Amino acid sequence: MIPALAQHPKVKITAASDVRKEPLQKFAQEFGAETYLDAEDLCKSPQVDAVYIATPHQFHARHAGIAAEHGKHVIVEKPMALTLEDCDAMIGAVEKYGTNLIVGHTASYNPAVKEMRRIITRGELGRLGIISMSAYTNFLYRPRRPEELDTSLGGGIIFNQVPHQVDAARLVAGGLVRSVRASAGVWDPDRPTEGASAAFLDFEDGTSATLVYSGYDHFDSTEYRTWIDKSQARPAPEANGEMRKMVRALGGPEGEVIRLADWGYGGPGRGAFGEGGGPTWQGELGNMIVSCERGDMRLMADGLTLYTDEGKREHPVSRPGGISGRGDVIDELYDAVVEGRPLVHHGRWAKATLAVCLALLQSAHERREVAVQRQVPTADEGL
């Protein structure tokens, strides 16, 4: 998030909090900003209008509550929390203190995904019928802290990657999931959390979505591409499985934590801040195709490809301001706070996405269809 914040023309980085002194020292040097070892002290600062919460999932509710109590607007990483009760506490806090809260499911902020929804609501391709997403990555074999491999603490793909797919499907289809039927795989005893899943979402209006995700570092979704990604070279086939080999070489959890610190802010492995708008295609969504009565839409690197009764045509979509990825999240909060624009990814929306993910996990464990409650519609007026 720091690169997106640093590049955003309407945002100034003023403070950071971390339990580690070394990255705070680097942060103070780089941005001339305040630093704190305690999150509440940061939230007390008059130099701070909004906070970005990227603490482990189990702390989201507490930290969002502290921020709201001190009058700060909040961006929180997905998942919003680990329980619906914690989501309710977060929603209650921002409503009590009159602040805004949004959850950064970056895939459904994607301007191309939003454009899919606009095309559907305009009726250009007729009624929506089926959404399909299929993603294969190395997610489970990137260096992890121990809690990231413990489902009870929010580890695995159901809390960390599948929410991107669920949130994007909900936004495109109107938000109201009726039920879920799913399966999930825990296939590596050394990483004992869900690393693969397949889900069928049934929406209230009869739309369906099939969501497949595997993070086991075998097949890679980049092989679906029919274009060259200018921002990142397409991995060669022999690169498949390389992350598995690297993790084994680290020698266990302690080595993974050290590598994570190296790659994190202030670490020697952190790359330079990137620039430019970046692709609209996202690995978390993989091959995403949306089928309507009179045509299909496919997510591409620079927008959409439409396949209609009249043939195939490109439908370019750009990111306003040219700031990639998480800049879209910042834009929504800024527009809500400064311009008074309705939020799309508000607390109740994110809670509804978590409800689907929890139902997905329950369905996989119980091997049955699970009804989904607490759904809210897409806020089309905010798109």
Secondary structure, 3 states (H helix, E strand, C coil): CHHHHHHCCCCCCCEEECCCHHHHHHHHHHHCCEEECCHHHHHHCCCCCEEEECCCHHHHHHHHHHHHHCCCEEEECCCCCCCHHHHHHHHHHHHHHCCCEEECCHHHHCHHHHHHHHHHHCCCCCCEEEEEEEEECCHHHCCCCHHHHCHHHCCCHHHHCHHHHHHHHHHHHCCCEEEEEEEEECCCCCCCCCCEEEEEEEECCCCEEEEEEECCCCCCHHHHCCCCCCCCCCCCHHHCCHHHHHHHHHCCHHHHHHHHHHHCCCCCCCCCCCCCCCCCCCCCCEEEEEEECCEEEEEECCEEEEEECCEEEEEECCCHHHCCCCHHHHHHHHHHHHCCCCCCCCHHHHHHHHHHHHHHHHHHHHCCCEECCCCCCCCHHHC
